[in-house]
């Protein structure tokens, strides 16, 4: 039975080994906390739970486009049945109402499946499902898309994961050494990563990525494994934090986004009837 928090329905999961919270709007995992662990996800202390806007934190689902629609390939823009300038950032899914279509629990894990019908008006060609598996030692998300149209469809997407850190200035992200990335803050110039990713200013980059990524923050580390070839690394730093909704001015020090994407050079083209699954495992 969902609980009501401000304007949103939240599903609370109490398992002997972990707890979690999920907003039905956007199928957005807000909290995941194994017994005895600190929370695995960062959630803004200034989060609002309002219809039509994504809660700041957890894992927002950006679908069927990532970022600004107009910065996406033409093939993504052509399916939006609104006018491009009114298109919301990060797609339609994170403010749509999803339904919980399956919930399974056993002594080890909880499996949830969510689906939404609400997107068909603005994106009539596709359907999406989100599968979440919660375990004491791992969190798995699978964002499944299907092309229900008689024509090829191309999308971009992201599992926009907010992760807590002790102090962003001592954080490193491993697994991207030597990879090229697009610098969204420097006119989308292409650059090459030298060594571990460190943070000393606003950072907003789309990396070519393959293999596990490792976030190191003090004594804590988190490993992210995904099946996509692009990953966004983002921290708003000081100035952007002043302009962000639902965000304490100092919160930039205690969070980082490592986003599992199909974006930019890594969009997904689906033939009629074809399906795709964007997968992320956190351990
Ligand atoms: O993924 C990074 C990013 O695109 C940043 O540029 C920033 O806009 C962030 O997403 C948050 O976007 P939001 O619309 O959730 O405020």
Boltz pocket constraint, residues with backbone or C-beta under 6 A from the ligand:
constraints:
  - pocket:
      binder: B
      contacts: [[A, 54], [A, 67], [A, 89], [A, 90], [A, 160], [A, 204], [A, 232], [A, 234], [A, 245], [A, 257], [A, 259]]
      max_distance: 6.0
